[in-house]
Amino acid sequence: MPHAAGTMLGSHAAPYDTQFPHPSWAEQRPEDWWTALGIAVRGALAESDVQPEDVAAICLDTTCCTVVALDEGMVCMHELLR
């Protein structure tokens, strides 16, 4: 969480599990990503002592491109192969 001048005020990482149901397979749950994002944002805010209403933007980065298939209710249809 950088200050407008570029000074880092806080950061936080939250791990999530990868399942290996078969040899050479790796699956992750998008719900775990969402939970980890919330934990990471709250941790960065706590470390920085910045109030949520003072945050202008959030940037998120991942290590690969993954399509998340959703049903009509915006619920993930299955685990994701990585």
C-alpha positions as CSV (number, residue, x, y, z in Angstrom):
1,M,0.0,0.0,0.0
2,P,2.1,2.9,-1.2
3,H,1.6,6.5,-0.3
4,A,0.9,9.0,-3.1
5,A,4.6,10.0,-2.9
6,G,5.6,6.3,-3.5
7,T,6.5,5.4,0.1
8,M,5.3,1.8,1.0
9,L,3.0,2.1,4.0
10,G,2.0,-1.5,4.3
11,S,1.6,-4.9,2.6
12,H,0.4,-8.3,3.5
13,A,0.3,-11.7,1.8
14,A,-2.2,-14.5,2.5
15,P,-1.6,-18.0,1.4
16,Y,-4.1,-20.4,0.0
17,D,-4.0,-24.1,-0.7
18,T,-3.4,-26.0,-4.0
19,Q,-4.9,-29.5,-4.2
20,F,-3.2,-32.2,-6.2
21,P,-6.0,-34.7,-7.0
22,H,-4.0,-36.7,-9.6
23,P,-0.4,-36.9,-10.7
24,S,0.6,-33.7,-12.7
25,W,-2.7,-32.0,-11.7
26,A,-3.0,-28.9,-9.6
27,E,-6.3,-27.3,-8.6
28,Q,-7.2,-24.2,-6.7
29,R,-10.5,-22.8,-5.5
30,P,-11.5,-19.2,-6.6
31,E,-13.3,-18.9,-3.3
32,D,-9.9,-19.3,-1.6
33,W,-8.4,-16.5,-3.8
34,W,-11.3,-14.2,-2.7
35,T,-10.8,-15.0,1.0
36,A,-7.0,-14.5,0.7
37,L,-7.6,-11.2,-1.0
38,G,-9.8,-10.0,1.9
39,I,-7.2,-11.1,4.4
40,A,-4.4,-9.4,2.5
41,V,-6.2,-6.1,2.2
42,R,-7.2,-6.1,5.8
43,G,-3.6,-6.9,6.8
44,A,-2.1,-4.2,4.6
45,L,-4.6,-1.7,6.1
46,A,-3.7,-2.7,9.6
47,E,0.1,-2.5,8.9
48,S,-0.2,0.9,7.3
49,D,-2.6,2.4,9.8
50,V,-4.6,3.8,6.8
51,Q,-8.3,4.1,7.0
52,P,-10.3,2.3,4.3
53,E,-12.0,5.5,3.2
54,D,-8.5,7.0,2.4
55,V,-7.7,4.3,-0.1
56,A,-7.9,5.5,-3.7
57,A,-7.2,2.3,-5.5
58,I,-6.1,-1.3,-5.1
59,C,-3.9,-3.3,-7.6
60,L,-4.0,-7.1,-7.8
61,D,-1.5,-9.3,-9.7
62,T,-1.5,-13.0,-10.4
63,T,1.1,-15.3,-11.9
64,C,-1.1,-16.7,-14.7
65,C,-4.2,-16.3,-16.8
66,T,-7.1,-18.4,-15.6
67,V,-10.7,-18.4,-16.8
68,V,-13.2,-18.9,-14.0
69,A,-16.4,-20.5,-15.2
70,L,-19.5,-19.2,-13.4
71,D,-23.1,-20.3,-13.4
72,E,-26.2,-18.0,-13.6
73,G,-25.8,-17.2,-9.9
74,M,-22.2,-16.1,-10.3
75,V,-21.0,-19.2,-8.4
76,C,-17.9,-21.1,-9.6
77,M,-18.8,-24.3,-11.5
78,H,-15.7,-26.3,-10.5
79,E,-12.2,-26.3,-9.2
80,L,-9.6,-24.7,-11.5
81,L,-6.8,-26.6,-13.1
82,R,-3.5,-24.8,-12.9
